[in-house]
Amino acid sequence: MNQFKFDDQMCQEWLTKPKRPLQGKSPFEQLSIDADEVMNMLVRMRTGDFS
């Protein structure tokens, strides 16, 4: 993933650790519930919107 500078370990850690904006779920868990939430989080990271 370009946002992680193609660092597989960093990407894996991001995908598997719980995130507050995802109500404490990991992005990997959230993908099966609502993939749009994960995509929105990635867009916010890319644009610097951490509100």
MODA-V317345 format. One line per field, one symbol per residue. ss: DSSP state (H for helix, E for strand, L for the rest). burial: # if it has 9 or more other ideal C-beta (glycine too) atoms within 8 Angstrom, else .. Layout:
# MODA-V317345
ss = ???
burial = ???
This chain:
# MODA-V317345
ss = LHHHLLLHHHHHHHHHLEEHHHLLEEHHHHHHHHHHHHHHHHHHHHHLLLL
burial = ...#.....##..##...#..#..###.##......##..#####......
